[in-house]
Amino acid sequence: MEQIKERLEQNLENILKDSKEILEKYSLSNLKVIGFQVGEKTDKVKPSQAPILKDFNEVLEKRNLQDAYIIEFTIAEDSGKEGFCQIKIDGYWITVRCGR
């Protein structure tokens, strides 16, 4: 997990930039990713198949983090206010911390 952390830190700026493109794809361009929780892929752990999380995980793969996956992410409005909300994307309900 320590190696994943190092690679995340090295690629953080690019990951956040790519995340903005994902949010735009899902019509969430008024929000920004301010944090995310990452797990390590194992034989027993499979990442979520929700489309938005699959897109985030593709970003990790693109940044040489194939052994990691996004568990959850935090989004906020530019004001920085946070709360919890659920969004439904392609039939999947996803609970995220987000701006109100």
Secondary structure, DSSP 8 states (H G I E B T S, - for coil): -HHHHHHHHHHHHHHHHHHHHHHHHTT-TTEEEEEEEEEE--SS------HHHHHHHHHHHHTT-TTEEEEEEEEEETT---EEEEEEETTEEEEEEE--
